[in-house]
Amino acid sequence: NKLSIQTRENVVMPLITIQQYALQIVKEIESGEVYNLKKSIFEKMITRSLYGNINASRNSA
């Protein structure tokens, strides 16, 4: 129903935002644009946000 779709979107959208931000930072680190950040931290953010996204998708099925 519409309420469950809205609830899932409320969970998923922040996760997608976090994931996209972390992907952008990792790309900048790899290209040498940014030097003072730890790549592993942003890779963990990507992985964790992916887990949350998968879980939200499973719960909606």
C-alpha positions as a Markdown table, in Angstrom:
| # | Residue | x | y | z |
|---|---|---|---|---|
| 1 | Asn | 0.0 | 0.0 | 0.0 |
| 2 | Lys | 1.0 | 3.7 | -0.3 |
| 3 | Leu | 2.0 | 4.0 | 3.4 |
| 4 | Ser | 4.5 | 1.2 | 3.2 |
| 5 | Ile | 6.0 | 2.6 | 0.0 |
| 6 | Gln | 6.3 | 6.0 | 1.6 |
| 7 | Thr | 7.9 | 4.5 | 4.7 |
| 8 | Arg | 10.4 | 2.6 | 2.5 |
| 9 | Glu | 11.3 | 5.7 | 0.6 |
| 10 | Asn | 11.8 | 7.6 | 3.8 |
| 11 | Val | 14.4 | 5.0 | 4.8 |
| 12 | Val | 16.0 | 4.5 | 1.4 |
| 13 | Met | 16.5 | 8.1 | 0.2 |
| 14 | Pro | 18.9 | 9.1 | 3.0 |
| 15 | Leu | 20.9 | 5.9 | 2.4 |
| 16 | Ile | 21.1 | 6.6 | -1.3 |
| 17 | Thr | 22.3 | 10.2 | -0.5 |
| 18 | Ile | 25.0 | 8.8 | 1.8 |
| 19 | Gln | 26.1 | 6.2 | -0.7 |
| 20 | Gln | 26.4 | 8.7 | -3.5 |
| 21 | Tyr | 28.3 | 11.1 | -1.4 |
| 22 | Ala | 30.7 | 8.4 | -0.3 |
| 23 | Leu | 31.2 | 7.2 | -3.9 |
| 24 | Gln | 32.0 | 10.7 | -5.0 |
| 25 | Ile | 34.6 | 11.1 | -2.2 |
| 26 | Val | 36.2 | 7.7 | -3.0 |
| 27 | Lys | 36.5 | 8.8 | -6.6 |
| 28 | Glu | 38.1 | 12.0 | -5.6 |
| 29 | Ile | 40.6 | 10.2 | -3.3 |
| 30 | Glu | 41.5 | 7.8 | -6.1 |
| 31 | Ser | 42.0 | 10.6 | -8.6 |
| 32 | Gly | 44.3 | 12.4 | -6.2 |
| 33 | Glu | 42.0 | 15.4 | -5.7 |
| 34 | Val | 41.7 | 14.7 | -2.0 |
| 35 | Tyr | 44.6 | 13.6 | 0.2 |
| 36 | Asn | 43.6 | 14.0 | 3.8 |
| 37 | Leu | 40.7 | 11.5 | 4.0 |
| 38 | Lys | 40.8 | 7.8 | 4.7 |
| 39 | Lys | 39.3 | 5.9 | 1.8 |
| 40 | Ser | 38.4 | 2.9 | 4.0 |
| 41 | Ile | 35.9 | 5.0 | 6.0 |
| 42 | Phe | 34.0 | 6.0 | 2.9 |
| 43 | Glu | 34.1 | 2.4 | 1.5 |
| 44 | Lys | 32.5 | 1.3 | 4.8 |
| 45 | Met | 29.8 | 4.0 | 4.4 |
| 46 | Ile | 29.1 | 2.6 | 0.9 |
| 47 | Thr | 28.8 | -0.9 | 2.1 |
| 48 | Arg | 26.7 | -0.1 | 5.1 |
| 49 | Ser | 24.3 | 2.0 | 3.1 |
| 50 | Leu | 24.0 | -0.8 | 0.6 |
| 51 | Tyr | 23.0 | -3.2 | 3.4 |
| 52 | Gly | 20.3 | -0.9 | 4.5 |
| 53 | Asn | 19.0 | -0.5 | 1.0 |
| 54 | Ile | 18.9 | -4.3 | 0.4 |
| 55 | Asn | 17.1 | -4.8 | 3.7 |
| 56 | Ala | 14.5 | -2.2 | 2.9 |
| 57 | Ser | 13.9 | -3.8 | -0.5 |
| 58 | Arg | 13.5 | -7.3 | 1.0 |
| 59 | Asn | 11.1 | -6.0 | 3.6 |
| 60 | Ser | 8.9 | -4.4 | 0.8 |
| 61 | Ala | 8.7 | -7.7 | -1.2 |
